[in-house]
């Protein structure tokens, strides 16, 4: 118990990838994604001009969804290595 193999910096980045990232993304994804994916479907059949005016989420949906996921991935990778080393 006293002697534990010390993880190198490279190892700490590779270990948490699958489990922790999957958990964190599913936890945060529930908060971020539904407004972006559900709002436009209810307004799909209106005129497009009205759609863009009343629902700014619809216009920016593609890029923002990608950006939030990219941002989340960075946050998760940055903090998962810290969490992993503290355990």
N, C-alpha and C positions, 0 to 999 in steps of 0.2 A: 504493500500500500504506500510505503514511503517513496519508493523509486517509481516514478511514472515517466514514460517516454515523452519528452518535450516536443510539441508539434512545431515544425518550422512555419514560417509565415505563409509559404506556398500551400502547406497542408490546410491551414485554417481557412483559406479561401475556397478550397475544393470540397471540404467535407460538408458544410451546411447546405450546399446547393439544392439538392432534391427536396428533402423533408421540410426544412425551415422556409425556403422560398415558396414552396407550394402552400404551406400553411398561411404565411404572411400575405401572399397575393390573394388567397381566397378570403382572408379576413378583411383586407382593405378593399378588395375588388367589389365586394358587396355594397360598400358605401359609395364608391365612385361610379361604377358602371351603370346601375339601373336607371338613373335619371337620363343618361345619355342614350341608352338603347330603347327605353320604353316611351319617352315623350313623343318622338317623331311618329311612331306607328299610329297613335290616336289621331294625329293631324295629317296623315298621309294623303287623304282624299280631298283636302281643301285645295284652293288655288295656290300655286307656288309663291306668288307675290305676298299673299297674306301669310303664308307659312313662314317665310323668312322674316317678316316684320314681327309676328307675334312670338316666334320661337327661335331665338338666336342660337339655341343649343343645336338645332338641326343643321345650320350652316357649318358650324365649326365642329361637327361631330367627329368626322374622320380623324383630323389632326389631333384634336384634344384627347381622344381616346388613346391614340398611339403615344402621345406625349405623357399622359398620366401613367400609362403602363411602363414606359421607359423610365420615368421619374421614380415610380414605385420600385422597379427592379434595382435601380441605383441605391435607393434608401435601404432596401432589404439587404443587398449585398454588403453595404457599408456597415450596417449594424449587426448583421448576422455573424460576422467575423468577431465583433466585439463580444456579443452574447456568448459565442462558442468558447472564447478564451476564458471567460469568467466562470464557466460551469465547473 
